[in-house]
Each structure stands twice: as C-alpha cells, then as structure tokens.
C-alpha cells in the first residue's frame, strides 16, 4: 500500500522535519534522483534508504510487477477515510487471499484513534518514536506538526509553487492534483 501526497504539501513537512533553512534546500531534496537517507553513528552508516526524487519514489512503487500495489492518495484518506479504509481491507483480502470482513464500527474507531488531533495530543504527552532529532537544534522535531494547516496554496512562495508544479507537472496531472 503506497500513500502518495501532493509534493507541494510534502515540501513544507520535509523542510520542517529535516530543519532545512530554505525551500530551495527542500526542492533539492525532492528533485534529487539519487537521494538517500542514512544515519551515521560512530563513523558507521546505518539505516540506509534509497528515496530518489518524489516522482521516482512513487513511480517505483506503482509500476512494479513484483507484487500488487494499492495507490492511496493522502488527500483521499483525509477526505473520505472510511471509504479508503474499506478499499484497503478489500485490497489486503485480494492480495493475501484472505477474507477479512470490513467492520464499520472498528473502522470508525480506528479512524478516530488515528486522527491527526489525537496523535498530535499523544505526541505532546508521550513523545513519538518517529520524531526526528534535529541536527541543528539537537531537539526533537514534532512529527505531527501542521495537519490541515499544511496548505501549499497559502504557505509556499510563488517561485517554489511554480518550480514544483513545473517539475512534477505530468505526475500531478496523472494523479489528478490541481495544477495552478
């Protein structure tokens, strides 16, 4: 199951999470066809992950013939979570040759428990394991940061909107994202 998100909303999260000083640094991260993530501890490289660019990453998942893939748009997950969760259960049943019944009551409870507001509150009270330790500040960076306030149309400078939309134009169209 691959969750894709509009890259114009990813860039703000990326900038915050990795303490990048400028949107241009975040653009470089997202455009880099050879982008990797890793940890260096005691001069040893650990947790190596190849990402590639935003476009390369999502295409590498949705074009594979090695296994079935369900593409889920993050925005759809936000707008119609119950329908998307039902689709996910159906996909799991088909891919795994199983027959799990969709339990609407459990699904609603799961959606409530996994809501941004609920997880944000839990992070405030107990922390969150995926929260990054900032290289510059050496402080934990909030994982659940902006939520629905992360709106590229209101946040991004015009030149960054233009660069992202131009670079990923074909992908944005294919995924039915708004072109501005």
Secondary structure by P-SEA (a helix, b strand, c coil): ccccccaaaaaaaaaaaaccccaaaaaaaaaccbbbbbbbccccccbbbbbccaaaaaaaaaacccbbbbbbbaaaaaacaaaaaaaaaaaaaaaacccccccaaaaaaaaaaacaaaaaaaaacccccccccccccccccccccccccccccccccaaaaaaaaaaaaaaaaaaccccc
